[in-house]
């Protein structure tokens, strides 16, 4: 597939004729990515476990709605196979010390953030290989390369996703398919709102102080990341300027990992 360089009036590469599937696209980073790809001309399949959020998101970008709880793998095979761009974004979080961490929750987090991306890759790659072009973008995290206490399942899952990404890049390269991770720090999303409350309880401070004193203490840029900033990088990874970039992990963390 040949993609055009960005239109200066929009800043978007022309991805007309391409089809994208974005998981967790009902809100937050996933919705921002879906909007970005739709603006570039993609038909976007919006996948979320929340039917209302998925429908609203799909209606806004003239996309297609898919309701699926990725904690269960039985529905993946019912999704479209003709997907040129796969964005693995869906994620869940639970914070607790290892000795108190519920085993079933640990397993669910691995299912959503490791097994589901694997199943979706396996589902979509044959079409990408046949077409000779494809893009896989895995929304990892700074926790794909760093650890935080209390986040054993999340950190383990993001590290595993980073490894899966590298294998997909090695296997996909000869077929014109790239696979890359994007590693945000703390992004202003509904998932973060839950963490704000949990960290406020854990540290005994008001929620409004958590961002500065807990979330941003390692970042040189003292503000939360906006979902659109992550989506901009995702859009670039799907355009022509990144054709030779694969197997990489791109930090959007305000220099957190530069330490």
N, C-alpha and C positions, 0 to 999 in steps of 0.2 A: 504494500500500500504506500502511496505517496501522499504526504501531508504538506500543506502549504504553511509558510512562515506566518507569524501573527499579523493580523490586520492592525495597522497602527491606531486605527480608531477604536478598537476594542481591546487590544492586547491579547487576543485569543488566537491560537492556532486553529486552522480550519479542519475540523474532524468530521465534516459532513459525510454521511454514509456509514459512519461507524456506530456500533452499538456498545453501550457500557452497562455494566451491572455493578451497583454500589450497595454494599451491605451496611446495615445500621444507618440507612439514609433518611430516616424520618426526622432527624434533628441533628444538631451539632456539626461535627466535622463531616459526617456522611452526607448530610443535606447540602452543606457548602460545596462539597465535591460534585454532587449531582447537579447542582445549579451551574457550576463552572463548566462541566462537560456538556451540559445541555446548551449553554451559551456558545460553545464551540461547534455546535451542530450535531452532537450525538443524540441518538435515541437512548434514553436512560431508563433502565429497569431499576426501580426503587424498591429495595428489599428491607423490611423491618418487621419486628415481632409485634409492633403496635399498629393495628390496622388503621386507626384514625390518623395517626401521624404519617404513615406510609401513603395513604390516599391523599391527604392534604399536600404532601410534598410532591407527589406525582402530578397532581392537578396543576400545581403552580408552574411546573417546568414542562408540562405536556409529556410526561413520561408514562411508564407502565408500573402498576402496583403489584407487589408480591408480598404476601404476609407469610412469614416463616420464622419460627423460633429455632435459632441455630443451635440450641442445646439439644435438639433432636436432629439426626442426620437423614431421616427418612424422606424429607421433602426436597432435598437438593436435586434429585434426579428429575423432578417435575419442573425445574427452572429452565429457561431457554438455554440452548447450547450455542447458538450463534451470537457469541459475545466476543467483541474485539478488545475491550478494555474491562478488566476486572479490578475493582477496588475493594480490598478486604479491610473493612473499617470497624465492623461490629465488635463491641467489647463490653465486658461487665467487670465490676470491681467489688472486692470485699477486703476489709482491713482487719487483721487479727494476728496475734503472735502464732507461730507455728504450732505450739502445743495446744492452742485453743481453736485452730482453724478447722472448720467443718470439712470433713472429707468429701462430702457430696458437693459442696460449693467449690472446692479445689478442682474436682473433676469437671464440673460444669464450665468453669473458666477455661480449662484446657480445651474443652469441646468447642466452645464458641470462638476462641482466639487462636487455636492451632488446628484442630481436626477439621473444623468448618472451612477455613482457607484451603487446606489440603484437598478436601472433597470438591470445593468449587474450582480449584485449579484443574483437578482431574476431569471435571465435568466440561470445562471451557477450553482447555488446551487443544483438543483435537481440531476444533474449528479454527483456532488461531494458527495451528501448524498447517492446516490445509490452505488457509489464505496466505500464509507466508508473512504474517504481521500480527502482532498482538502486544498488549501492554498489561502487565500485572503490577499493581501498586499496593503494597501492604502498609497499612497505617500501624506502625510500631509505636515506639515511645522512647523517651530518654531511658526508660526502664528496660529497654532492650539491651542496653550496655551498662547500666548502673542499677544498683539495688537500693531499696528503701525498706527499713524494718516494718513488719506488719503486712507486707505485700508479697508474700511468698508465691501465691498462685499467679498473680499478675506479672511479676518479674519473671517467673519460670516460663509463662506463656509467651511473653514478648521475646525472651531470649530464643525460645524454640521457633517462633515466627521468623526471626532473623536467619536462623539456620535453614529453614524451609525456603526462604527467599533466595538464598545463595544456590541451593540445588536447582530451583526453578530457573535461575539465570543460566546456569551451566547447561541444563538440558534444553532450554528454549532458544539460546543464542543461535545455533545453526538453523533454526526455523524462523528467524526474524522476530522472535518474541523476547522482550526484555522484562525483567522483574527487579523491582527496587523497593526498599523500605524508606518510609518517611518517619523521622523520630522527633515528634514534638515534645516540648516540655509541657507545662500546664496550660491547657487550652480552656477558654471560657465555654463550657458545655454543660448540659444537664448532669453528666457523670461527675463533673468537677463539683457541682453544687452539693452532691451527696458527700464528697470527700471533705468539703469545707466544714460541714456539720460534724463529721467524724473526727477530724483533726482538732476542731474547736473543743470537743469533749475531751479528747485525749490530752491536749495541752493545757486545758483550763483557761482558754482565752476566748474572747468574743470572735464570732465568725469573720467580722470585717477586718480583724488583725491577722487572720490565718494566712491570707495570700502573701502579705509582706514578710511576716516572721517565719513562716513555714515553707510555703510553696516557692517563693522567689529568693530564698536565701542563697542559693547556689547560682543564680542567674545574674549576669552582668546587666541585663536589660530588665528593669524592675517593673514589669507589667505582665499581665496574662496575655497569652497568644490568642488572636481572634481566629475562628474557624476559617474565614476567608483567606487568611495567610497560609494555612495548611493547604487549602484547595488550590491556591495559586501554584504551589510547588507540584502538586499532583497534576494539574493541567499542563505544566511545563514538561513533566516526565512523559506525558502522552503525545507531545508534539515532536517536530523534526529536530529540534536542537539537542535532543537527548538520545539520538539513535544509537550511540556507542556506549551509553551509560547503562550498565546492568550489573546486578549483584551488589549494588551499592546501598549504603545507609546514609541518608541525608538528615543531619540534625537541624531542627528548628527549635533551638533551646536557649537562645540568648547567651551562648558560650558556657552553659552549664558543664558540658563534657570537655571543654577546653582546660579545665582545672587539672 
